[in-house]
């Protein structure tokens, strides 16, 4: 199971949680391998080029599966053509967090408008939810912010705490301890409703920006050409494993909601996400640089 992100990231945790369940269910080893770089493209390309025999799988997310085809020039694979969806595993909203200089969401927006090009934001890489959600906010609110990509949340959060960047979108567990400790401020959550994990943080719908609803998600895929029988078995065991109460509880603590969809449902989700973020990329002029 290839994870195109570093060890310790949320996709890695989800992959290892699922691998343990699949190993028990299918009575054979499931090994998680991290192949990070290029916004998830390196690991994804490795899976695309692997034999379509069910022995090499991808735990991919927003970027390499739905978005990077619109963001990178000369992408060495086509997700729709070269990957077979198995299941959308889990999804989560994000928090907009910033330095304590900003009292609330409107104060951040106003300061950014008065200081074009002076504020910076972090992300976990080009094409990630943390990147394009901010690009969507920039486009809708007419902001000029500088993008600083990182390889995962830990270094980005470290730089936010030290003041090297001004803001970022992040999944709740990546920043909630720092928010609760008063080291950074949570300004909004990218959902239609407030989260039980951060009930004091207004939703983007409350703030009048429902189009800013955005989920970070991860799914399981195989190389195109994998036999329908193998895909059906993997899908059935994945859904069963993801819906296990222990898995739901563990991922719930990370702020993720288990989805465990069918292959067809996941394929429709990928198409919808790809179309949505393609519009954002065209409107904002976002690039992977």
N, C-alpha and C positions, 0 to 999 in steps of 0.2 A: 504494500500500500504506500504509494508515493505521496508525500506531503510537500508541495512546492514552496514551503515556508520553513523558517528555522524551528528547531526543537524548542518546546516550551510555549509556543504560540497557541492560540485557540484551535486552529485547524489541526495542529499536532495533538493536542489533548483529545479532541473529538475522535481523531483517527485511532489513537491508542485505546480509547474507551471502546470503540466499535470493534477494533481488531481482537480484543480480548473476548468479546461476545461471539464473533464469527469463528474464532479458533475453537471455542467450546462446541459450537453448534455444528461445525463442519469437520471437526476432528482432524485438522491439519494446521500447520503453523501459518500465522499471518504476521509478517514482519513489516514494521513501519520504517520507511526510509525518507529522510529529509533531503530534498534537492532544491534549495532556495536560489533565488536570483531572478532578475529581470521581471519583477512584478508577478512572479509565479510561472513565467513562461518556460523556464528551463526544465523544471520538474514535469510540467504538463507535456512539453515536447517529448520528453523521455518516455512517458506513458503512451503517447500517440504512436511512437515508433516501435513500441514493444509488440511481441506476438499477441494476437487477439485470441488467447487461449484461456482467459480468466485468471491467470496467475499474476498479472500486473494491473493494479487498480490505482485510481487517482482520487484523493480527497481534495477537491478543488473548491474555490470560492468565487465570489463576484468577479474578480479581475480576470484570471486566466480562462474562466469558463464562459463568461457572458460579455465582458467589457473590453478586454485588451485588443480584440479584433478591430475595434473602432479607435483605439488609442495609440497603437503601435504601427508603424509602417513596416511592411514586409514581415508580418507575423508568420513564423514557420509552420503554422498549423491552422486549420479552420475548426473551431470547436464543434460547430453543427455537423460538419462532414466527418470529422476524425474521432469524435468521442461518442460513446453510447451511454446515456444517462441511466443510472440505476435507482438512486433515491436522493431526494433533498433531505439532508439529515437534520439540520437545525438552523435556526435564525435568531437574530437579536437586534434590537434597536441600539442606537448609539447616544452618548452624551456629548454635547458641545461643552468643552471645558476650556477655561482660560485662566490667565494669571489673576490674582486677586485685585489687580488694578481696576477691574471691571465689575461694577456692582450687580448688573443684570444683563440680559440679552440686548435690550435696547441701548444700554450704555456702550456695549461692545460695538454694535452696529454704528452708532453715532460717531464713536471715536475712529473707527475704521474709515468712515466716509470723510472725516475731517483730516485724515492722515493717509491719503492714498499711497500705496506702495511701501508704507513704513512698518506695517504689521506682517508677521509671518505665521504660518500654521504648519504643523507636522502631520504626517500620514504614515501608514505602514507600507507605502509604495504606490507607484503610479497604477491607476486602475482599481485600487482598493476602495471599499466603501468609505473609508476615512478620507480619501482623496476626493472622490467625486461628489460626496455629499457637501463638502466645503465648496467645490466648484459650482454646485447647484445654488448654494447660498450666495456665493459671489455674484452669480448671474442674476438671481432674483432680487437681491438687495443692492446691486450695482456697487460692489466692493472691489478694491484692488489689493489683494493679499499675496504674499510671496510663499510659494510651496516649498517645503523642505521634506523630502521623503526619507524614511528610515526603514530598517529591516526589522520590523516588529514593533510592538507597543513599548516594551521596556526602555529602549534608548530614547524614544520619542517623549515618553513621560518624564524621563530623567532630565531631558533638555527643557521641557516645559517647567519643571520644578526649579531649575536653575536660572530660568529667565532667558534662555537662548532662543526660544520661540514663544509666541504669544498665545496660541490657542490650538485646538485640534478636536476632531471628532474621534471618539473611542468607544469601544464596547464598555459597558458599565463596570465590570470587575477590574478592568485595567486601570481605572482611575478613581473608583469609589473610595478606597481607603484614604487617598490623598485629599479627596473632597471632604470626607468626614473629619479629617484631621485639620481642615482649614488651610491646607497648603495651596490649593487651587480652588476655583469656583466653577460649579456646574451651572450652565446658563439655559440649557434646553435639552430635551430628549426627542429623538427623531421618530416619534410614534404619535398616533392619534389620541392616546391616553397616557396619563402619567404611569410610571412604573412603581410597583410595590417596593422595589429595591431603592428607589430614590423618589419618594412621594412628594418631596418639596420642590422638585424640578418641573417647571411647566413643559407641556408637550408643544411641539411645533404647531399643532392644530390650534391650541389655545392662543399661541402667539400670532395667529393669522397667516401661517405659512404651511397649510396642509400638504402642499406639493413637496415639502421637504421631508416627508416621511421616507425613511431609508432603513433598510435592514442589512446587516452583515450576515452572510449565510455560507454554509458549506454543504457539499453534496458528494456522493460517491458515483464515480464513472469508470468505464472501461474503454479500451481501444475499440474503435468502430470495427465491425466485422465479428465481434464476439458472438458466439452462437446464442440464439434466443433461450435455449435451455439453461445455459450457464447464467445468463442475465436474470432469468426468472428465479433461479435458485438463490443467487446472490441477493436479489431484491427481497425475496420472502424472508430470508434469514436476517437481512439488514433491518427490515421493518420490525421484525420480532425483537431483535436485539436492542434497537433504539427505543422501543416502547417499554422496555423493562423498567420497573419502578426505580431501581438503583441508578440506571443511566439517566432517566428523566430528572431525578433528584440531583445527581452530580452536575449535569449540564445546567440545571436550573440555578445552581449556586454560582455559575459563571455568567448568568444573565441570558442564557440561551433557552429557547423553547424548542423542544423536539418536534419535528414535522413528520419524518419517516414516510415520505410520499411514494407513490408508484412511479415507474419509469416514465409513463406518459405524462403524469402530473408534473414531474420534474422537467421534462422536455418543454412543456408549455411555460413553466416558470422561467426557464432559461431564455426562451424567446421573448417573453414579456420584459424581463430585466435588460436584455440586450437592446431592445427597442427603446426602452425608457432612457437608458444611460447614453445611448447613441445620440439622442436628441440633446441631452445635456452637454455632451462633448462638442457637438456642432455649435450649439449656442454659446458656450463658454470659451471655445477655442482651446480647451484643455489638451495637454500633451503628456507623454510619459516622461518628458525631460524635467 
